[in-house]
Amino acid sequence: MKNPQLKRAHSEDEYTPQMIQELVKCKKDPVYFIRKYIKVQHPTKGTIPFDMFEYQERFVRCMESNRFVITLQPRQCAGQSRRLDRVGAGGGHLMDLLRGHDE
Protein backbone atom coordinates (compact mmCIF):
# COMPACT_ATOMS: atom_id res chain seq x y z
CA MET A 1 0.00 0.00 0.00
CA LYS A 2 1.93 2.98 -1.23
CA ASN A 3 0.52 6.42 -0.71
CA PRO A 4 1.60 8.70 -3.57
CA GLN A 5 1.29 11.75 -1.29
CA LEU A 6 3.96 10.44 1.10
CA LYS A 7 7.63 10.84 0.33
CA ARG A 8 10.07 7.98 0.69
CA ALA A 9 12.17 7.81 3.84
CA HIS A 10 15.46 9.75 3.73
CA SER A 11 14.54 11.56 0.53
CA GLU A 12 16.08 14.98 0.14
CA ASP A 13 14.02 18.06 -0.63
CA GLU A 14 14.85 21.43 -2.02
CA TYR A 15 13.15 24.38 -0.37
CA THR A 16 12.38 27.70 -1.98
CA PRO A 17 12.82 30.91 0.05
CA GLN A 18 9.00 31.16 0.28
CA MET A 19 8.78 27.64 1.73
CA ILE A 20 11.44 28.48 4.31
CA GLN A 21 9.58 31.66 5.26
CA GLU A 22 6.40 29.60 5.73
CA LEU A 23 8.24 27.08 7.94
CA VAL A 24 9.62 29.91 10.08
CA LYS A 25 6.16 31.48 10.35
CA CYS A 26 4.66 28.14 11.44
CA LYS A 27 7.45 27.64 13.97
CA LYS A 28 6.89 31.06 15.52
CA ASP A 29 3.08 30.95 15.64
CA PRO A 30 1.42 27.60 16.49
CA VAL A 31 -2.07 29.12 16.12
CA TYR A 32 -1.26 30.11 12.54
CA PHE A 33 0.06 26.59 11.89
CA ILE A 34 -3.08 24.96 13.32
CA ARG A 35 -5.48 27.24 11.45
CA LYS A 36 -3.67 26.79 8.14
CA TYR A 37 -2.57 23.15 8.16
CA ILE A 38 -4.61 21.10 10.65
CA LYS A 39 -7.76 19.48 9.22
CA VAL A 40 -10.52 17.49 10.91
CA GLN A 41 -12.85 14.88 9.48
CA HIS A 42 -16.50 15.99 9.63
CA PRO A 43 -19.17 13.24 9.28
CA THR A 44 -21.10 15.02 6.52
CA LYS A 45 -18.77 17.75 5.21
CA GLY A 46 -15.66 15.59 4.86
CA THR A 47 -12.24 17.08 5.58
CA ILE A 48 -12.52 20.65 6.84
CA PRO A 49 -10.06 23.15 8.39
CA PHE A 50 -9.78 23.09 12.18
CA ASP A 51 -11.61 26.26 13.21
CA MET A 52 -10.47 27.04 16.73
CA PHE A 53 -12.59 28.72 19.34
CA GLU A 54 -11.00 31.63 21.19
CA TYR A 55 -10.50 29.55 24.36
CA GLN A 56 -8.63 26.93 22.30
CA GLU A 57 -6.39 29.63 20.89
CA ARG A 58 -5.68 30.88 24.44
CA PHE A 59 -4.89 27.30 25.49
CA VAL A 60 -2.39 26.84 22.64
CA ARG A 61 -0.74 30.18 23.41
CA CYS A 62 -0.59 29.25 27.09
CA MET A 63 1.08 25.93 26.26
CA GLU A 64 3.51 27.72 23.96
CA SER A 65 4.59 30.24 26.56
CA ASN A 66 4.67 27.93 29.63
CA ARG A 67 6.66 24.77 30.18
CA PHE A 68 4.05 23.21 32.50
CA VAL A 69 0.29 23.75 32.15
CA ILE A 70 -2.40 22.33 34.40
CA THR A 71 -5.87 22.12 32.88
CA LEU A 72 -9.25 20.86 33.94
CA GLN A 73 -10.36 18.38 31.26
CA PRO A 74 -13.67 16.50 30.94
CA ARG A 75 -13.60 12.80 31.78
CA GLN A 76 -13.86 11.95 28.07
CA CYS A 77 -10.26 13.18 27.80
CA ALA A 78 -8.98 10.92 30.61
CA GLY A 79 -7.21 8.59 28.18
CA GLN A 80 -5.79 11.59 26.36
CA SER A 81 -4.41 13.43 29.39
CA ARG A 82 -0.88 12.10 28.93
CA ARG A 83 -0.96 13.17 25.32
CA LEU A 84 -2.01 16.76 26.05
CA ASP A 85 1.55 17.71 26.90
CA ARG A 86 2.62 16.48 23.46
CA VAL A 87 -0.44 17.24 21.35
CA GLY A 88 -1.90 20.39 22.84
CA ALA A 89 -4.75 21.53 20.65
CA GLY A 90 -3.51 20.10 17.40
CA GLY A 91 0.23 20.67 17.14
CA GLY A 92 1.67 17.37 18.34
CA HIS A 93 4.89 15.90 17.10
CA LEU A 94 4.90 18.11 14.03
CA MET A 95 5.17 21.19 16.23
CA ASP A 96 8.07 19.48 18.05
CA LEU A 97 9.74 18.94 14.68
CA LEU A 98 9.24 22.57 13.77
CA ARG A 99 10.80 23.60 17.08
CA GLY A 100 13.68 21.14 16.67
CA HIS A 101 13.00 18.78 19.61
CA ASP A 102 14.46 15.27 19.29
CA GLU A 103 12.14 13.42 21.67
Secondary structure, DSSP 4 states (H G I P E B T S, - for coil): ---TTSPPTT------HHHHHHHHHHHH-HHHHHHHH-EEEETTTEEEE----HHHHHHHHHHHH-S-------GGGGGGHHHHHHHTTTTHHHHHHHHT---
